Amino acid sequence: MTNKLILGTVQLGLAYGINNQLGKPTLDKAFQILHTAYDNGIRTLDTAEAYGDSQEVIGAFQKKYPHKKFNIITKLSVNLSLKKDELRNHILSNCETLHTDKLLGYMFHNHQGFKKNLDLYDEVLKIRNEGIIEKAGISLYTNDEIEDIIDNYSDFDFIQIPFNLFDNQSKRKDVLEKAKAKNIEIHTRSVFLQGLFFKKIEDIKGKLETLRPYMETLTGIKEKHNLNTQTLTLQYVLQKKYIDAVLIGVESEDQLLGNLSICNGTIDIPHDLIDQISVKEEELLNPSNWN
């Protein structure tokens, strides 16, 4: 199932994640992660203008290793105010930074930023039709946001949404199948919930303490079915047929190799038990609410 994977690169430009032990990798280590991804069949990278110098790192790699060209998805910064006639040159500038002729995808970074810049919607579609970008997309959080895109802006080619053991099928399936019916691709992120699933239960403190009972449920499922955290988190999402692409982020080559080994086989996952988990504190499924 490696062909479903997209490598997220925020970790190449920033120290990112609640469980990040290694910080931002050096340029050499970032290049090694990209080499390993390419050599193992990953062909798509996800980045953003807001991810530190992630775009510059990718561009330097693509320039140095032209025989290892990735398809790249990037996102418009929410802090940037652009006029319609400025967007085309802005995207071309991104392409130059990323050392690529065109983008696989260009996204609005979130729903709020998109609604503030609705005049850019038609312009993105126009730029798509010119072939500078292949697909137009948007990053979303809530089902209400997804419904808004489905009902009013269904010319988007794909949406990117959180989907994981807590933000799971019980919360997402109906609206995602509705999106699929409109020929909108489903890309998912937060498969590891920023590393929360790897934390020891006793180390989950502060606001997140209310998630402990759900973590205990997961521990019981893992023990009963002899599954480790990495396998359960990744295979659960990969096996959902209505999900087209799964974004993963890594801090090191070893983490990437571990994830790739899990993708090389189909493992029996107790979907019914995971799908019964219903986190009532839904605001905590968005890491921006953790502080």
C-alpha positions in Angstrom: 0.0 0.0 0.0 3.0 2.3 -0.4 1.3 3.8 -3.4 -1.2 5.4 -1.1 1.5 7.2 1.0 2.3 10.9 0.8 5.4 12.0 2.7 4.6 15.1 4.8 7.6 17.4 5.1 6.7 19.9 7.9 9.4 18.0 10.0 12.0 18.9 7.3 11.4 22.6 7.9 10.4 22.8 11.6 10.7 20.9 14.9 7.1 19.6 14.9 4.9 17.2 16.9 4.0 16.6 20.5 6.3 13.5 20.6 9.2 14.9 18.5 12.4 13.8 20.2 14.9 14.7 17.4 13.9 18.2 16.3 14.5 19.4 12.8 16.9 17.2 10.8 20.1 18.5 9.3 20.1 19.0 5.5 22.0 15.7 5.0 19.5 13.8 7.1 16.6 15.5 5.4 18.1 14.4 2.0 18.5 10.8 3.3 14.8 10.8 4.3 13.9 11.9 0.7 16.3 9.4 -0.9 14.7 6.6 1.2 11.2 7.7 0.4 11.9 7.8 -3.4 13.8 4.5 -3.4 10.9 2.8 -1.7 8.2 4.0 -4.1 6.9 7.2 -2.5 6.5 9.7 -5.2 4.5 12.5 -3.6 5.5 15.1 -1.1 3.3 17.5 1.0 4.7 20.8 2.0 3.5 24.4 2.6 4.7 27.9 2.5 4.3 28.0 6.3 6.5 25.0 7.0 9.8 26.8 7.8 12.3 26.1 5.0 10.7 22.9 4.0 10.2 24.1 0.4 13.8 25.2 0.1 15.0 21.8 1.4 12.9 20.0 -1.2 14.0 22.3 -3.9 17.7 21.8 -3.1 17.1 18.0 -3.2 15.3 18.2 -6.6 18.1 20.3 -8.0 20.9 18.1 -6.8 19.1 14.8 -7.8 17.2 15.5 -10.9 16.6 11.8 -11.6 14.6 11.6 -8.3 11.8 14.1 -9.1 8.8 14.1 -6.7 5.2 15.2 -7.4 4.6 18.0 -4.9 1.6 19.4 -3.2 2.0 22.8 -1.4 -0.3 25.2 0.3 -1.0 28.9 0.3 0.0 30.6 3.5 -2.9 31.8 5.6 -1.0 34.9 6.5 -0.5 36.0 2.9 -2.9 38.4 1.2 -2.9 38.0 -2.5 -4.9 39.6 -5.3 -6.3 37.4 -8.1 -3.8 38.7 -10.6 -0.9 37.9 -8.2 -1.7 34.3 -7.6 -0.3 32.8 -10.9 3.1 34.4 -10.4 3.1 33.4 -6.7 2.5 29.7 -7.6 5.2 29.9 -10.3 7.6 31.3 -7.6 6.7 28.3 -5.4 7.6 26.0 -8.4 10.9 27.8 -8.7 11.7 27.3 -5.0 10.7 23.7 -5.3 12.7 23.2 -8.5 9.8 21.8 -10.4 8.0 22.7 -13.6 4.5 22.2 -12.2 2.7 21.1 -9.0 0.6 18.0 -8.5 -1.5 20.0 -6.1 -2.0 23.5 -4.7 -4.1 24.0 -1.6 -5.8 26.5 0.6 -4.2 26.0 4.0 -7.5 26.0 5.8 -11.2 26.7 5.5 -11.1 30.1 7.2 -8.4 31.4 5.0 -10.2 30.1 1.9 -13.4 31.9 2.9 -11.5 35.1 3.3 -10.1 34.7 -0.2 -13.0 33.4 -2.2 -12.0 35.5 -5.2 -8.9 33.2 -5.5 -11.1 30.1 -6.0 -11.9 30.7 -9.7 -8.3 31.8 -10.2 -6.9 28.5 -8.8 -9.2 26.6 -11.1 -8.1 28.7 -14.1 -4.4 28.1 -13.2 -5.2 24.4 -13.0 -6.7 24.5 -16.5 -3.4 26.1 -17.7 -1.5 23.0 -16.4 0.6 24.8 -13.9 -1.1 22.8 -11.2 -2.7 19.4 -11.8 -5.2 19.5 -8.9 -6.7 22.1 -6.6 -7.3 21.2 -3.0 -8.1 22.5 0.5 -7.1 21.4 4.0 -10.1 21.1 6.3 -10.9 20.1 9.9 -14.6 19.7 10.6 -17.4 17.8 8.9 -19.2 21.1 8.5 -16.3 22.5 6.5 -16.3 19.4 4.4 -20.1 19.7 3.8 -19.5 23.4 2.7 -17.0 22.4 0.1 -19.1 19.5 -1.2 -22.2 21.7 -1.5 -20.7 24.9 -2.8 -17.1 24.4 -4.1 -17.1 20.9 -5.6 -14.7 21.9 -8.4 -11.9 21.1 -5.9 -10.1 17.9 -6.9 -9.3 16.9 -3.4 -9.7 17.6 0.3 -7.2 16.9 3.0 -8.7 16.0 6.4 -7.6 14.5 9.7 -8.3 10.7 10.0 -7.0 8.4 12.7 -7.9 6.0 15.5 -9.8 8.7 17.3 -10.9 10.9 14.4 -12.2 7.8 12.9 -14.8 6.2 10.6 -17.6 6.8 13.2 -17.1 10.5 12.8 -16.1 10.8 9.1 -17.4 8.0 6.9 -20.8 9.5 5.9 -19.4 12.9 4.8 -16.4 11.4 3.1 -18.5 9.1 1.0 -20.6 12.1 0.1 -17.4 13.8 -1.1 -16.4 10.7 -3.1 -19.8 10.8 -4.8 -18.8 14.3 -6.1 -15.5 12.9 -7.4 -13.5 14.7 -4.7 -10.4 12.7 -3.7 -9.8 12.1 0.1 -6.3 12.7 1.4 -5.8 12.2 5.1 -3.4 13.6 7.6 -2.8 13.3 11.4 -2.6 9.5 11.2 -0.5 9.5 14.4 -2.3 12.5 15.9 1.1 14.4 16.1 2.6 11.4 17.9 0.0 11.3 20.7 -0.7 7.6 20.1 2.9 6.8 21.0 2.9 8.6 24.4 2.6 6.6 27.6 -0.8 7.1 29.2 0.8 8.4 32.4 2.6 11.1 30.4 -0.6 12.5 29.0 -1.3 15.5 31.1 -3.1 18.9 31.2 -5.9 19.4 28.7 -5.2 16.0 27.2 -5.8 14.0 30.4 -9.5 13.5 29.4 -8.2 11.4 26.4 -6.7 8.8 28.8 -9.7 6.5 28.8 -9.7 6.3 25.0 -5.9 5.6 25.1 -6.6 2.8 27.6 -9.2 1.4 25.2 -6.6 1.4 22.4 -4.1 -0.4 24.7 -6.6 -3.1 25.3 -7.2 -3.5 21.6 -3.5 -3.7 20.9 -2.9 -6.3 23.6 -5.9 -8.5 22.5 -4.9 -8.5 18.9 -1.1 -8.5 19.4 -0.6 -5.2 17.5 1.9 -2.5 18.1 0.9 1.2 17.9 2.6 1.9 14.6 1.0 -1.0 12.8 -2.5 -0.3 14.2 -2.4 3.5 13.5 -1.1 3.2 9.9 -2.9 0.1 8.7 -6.2 1.3 10.1 -6.2 4.3 7.8 -4.6 2.7 4.8 -7.2 -0.1 4.7 -10.1 2.3 4.4 -11.2 2.0 0.7 -12.7 5.5 0.5 -9.4 7.1 1.4 -7.2 7.8 -1.6 -4.0 9.0 0.0 -2.5 8.9 3.5 0.0 11.6 4.6 2.7 10.6 7.1 5.4 12.7 8.7 8.7 11.4 10.0 11.6 12.8 11.9 14.2 10.3 10.8 15.0 7.7 8.1 14.5 4.9 10.6 10.9 6.1 11.3 10.3 6.1 7.6 11.7 2.6 7.1 9.5 1.4 9.9 6.4 2.9 8.4 7.3 1.4 4.9 7.7 -2.1 6.4 4.2 -1.9 7.8 2.8 -0.9 4.4 4.3 -3.8 2.6 1.7 -6.3 4.0 -1.9 -6.4 4.8 -2.5 -7.0 8.5 -5.7 -8.0 10.2 -7.0 -4.9 11.9 -10.1 -4.9 14.2 -11.8 -2.1 12.4 -15.1 -2.7 14.2 -13.5 -2.1 17.6 -11.7 1.1 16.5 -14.8 2.4 14.8 -16.7 2.1 18.1 -14.4 4.6 19.8 -16.2 7.9 19.9 -14.2 10.8 21.5 -16.7 13.2 23.0 -14.1 15.9 23.5 -13.9 16.6 19.8 -12.0 19.8 20.2 -9.0 17.8 21.4 -8.8 16.0 18.1 -7.4 19.2 16.7 -3.8 19.7 18.0 -4.1 23.5 17.7 -6.4 23.3 20.7 -3.9 21.4 22.9 -2.2 24.5 24.4 
